[in-house]
Amino acid sequence: MNEIILMKPVVKTKEIDSNRLASPIGYSRKHGGLPPGKKSLGQNWLTDPTVAYDIAKLLELKEQDLVLEVGPGGGALTEALLTTGAEIIAVEIDKEMIRILSSRWEEQSRLRLEHSDILQADWESLTGGREFSIAGNLPFHITSSLLFKIMDYAREQPGKIKRIAVMVQLEVAKRIVSKPGSSEYGILSVFMRFWGEPQLSFKVPAQAFKPVPKVDAAILLMDIAAEPVYPSARWDTVRRLVKGTFRMRRKMLRNSMPTIANITPWQDIDFDWTRRPQTVSAAEFAWLAEQLEPRKNIKVERNNA
């Protein structure tokens, strides 16, 4: 198994201005508290200000940069992001939290709160087509869907997403950053490498949240490339190859390939089909997709012959 090397946190506790109250601790003290987290929305309030400022520092923001924050919740990360001078668009699905955060920052011109589902929101419209970074504490039940949306957006709108620094469950982060050959290597491990090299920046203990979750979290950091690291003119084929083979991850490719529809006879390609998908790199999946002509194209060629 590949060893996971954690980057050191970039901010120490003593570097944080003690006069600056972090949410939701400070908010609770000054404004009567926050509502309990809703299990249906995966809400656990971040209460460690050091973590919030560490995440903000990782984004390397400058004044007038734009950040799309996923689920501001109690506002701890929002507060840290605002200290950078950047503009923040915070998308929150919980209407009650929108009300609370609006009352706290009613005169903050650099913060825009949007009541929406981040998975359904039109990011191009939200950001006005500007370049932006993404930050947030991702609820477990939307983590994979959101990461896939980030990669789809990177493909459809090249160069628009600059960097992501998102909090996910520790075990999920370990799977994503794992290398080919690791038992943890999977679909997201492959797809994210088409747009950069994901890093597990630092671990966040469960005690940093209220209520305390059952598992630790980690910060997943990645610069998003303006163009795919491994280009392929047949992206649909790439997707079907990766998802199709990993659905049968314990089987050799020669056993899973026949289940993938609409591709040419793969046996003609010079590749070791006794390998299993968790040994195949993103670069190799891209190469394979280039060799596999969609079957419908072959039919067209034959009909025109």
HELIX and SHEET records of a PDB file:
HELIX    1   1 THR A   13  GLU A   15  5                                   3    
HELIX    2   2 ILE A   25  HIS A   31  1                                   7    
HELIX    3   3 LYS A   39  LEU A   41  5                                   3    
HELIX    4   4 PRO A   49  LEU A   58  1                                  10    
HELIX    5   5 ALA A   76  LEU A   82  1                                   7    
HELIX    6   6 LYS A   95  ARG A  104  1                                  10    
HELIX    7   7 TRP A  123  THR A  127  1                                   5    
HELIX    8   8 PHE A  140  ILE A  142  5                                   3    
HELIX    9   9 THR A  143  GLU A  156  1                                  14    
HELIX   10  10 LEU A  170  VAL A  177  1                                   8    
HELIX   11  11 ILE A  187  MET A  192  1                                   6    
HELIX   12  12 ALA A  206  ALA A  208  5                                   3    
HELIX   13  13 TRP A  235  PHE A  246  1                                  12    
HELIX   14  14 LEU A  253  SER A  256  1                                   4    
HELIX   15  15 MET A  257  THR A  259  5                                   3    
HELIX   16  16 TRP A  266  ASP A  268  5                                   3    
HELIX   17  17 PRO A  277  THR A  279  5                                   3    
HELIX   18  18 ALA A  282  GLN A  291  1                                  10    
HELIX   19  19 ARG A  295  ASN A  304  1                                  10    
SHEET    1   A 2 TRP A  45  LEU A  46  0                                        
SHEET    2   A 2 PHE A 209  LYS A 210 -1                                        
SHEET    1   B 7 LEU A 111  HIS A 115  0                                        
SHEET    2   B 7 GLU A  87  GLU A  92  1                                        
SHEET    3   B 7 LEU A  66  VAL A  70  1                                        
SHEET    4   B 7 PHE A 132  ASN A 137  1                                        
SHEET    5   B 7 ILE A 161  GLN A 169  1                                        
SHEET    6   B 7 ALA A 217  ASP A 223 -1                                        
SHEET    7   B 7 GLN A 199  VAL A 204 -1                                        
END                                                                             
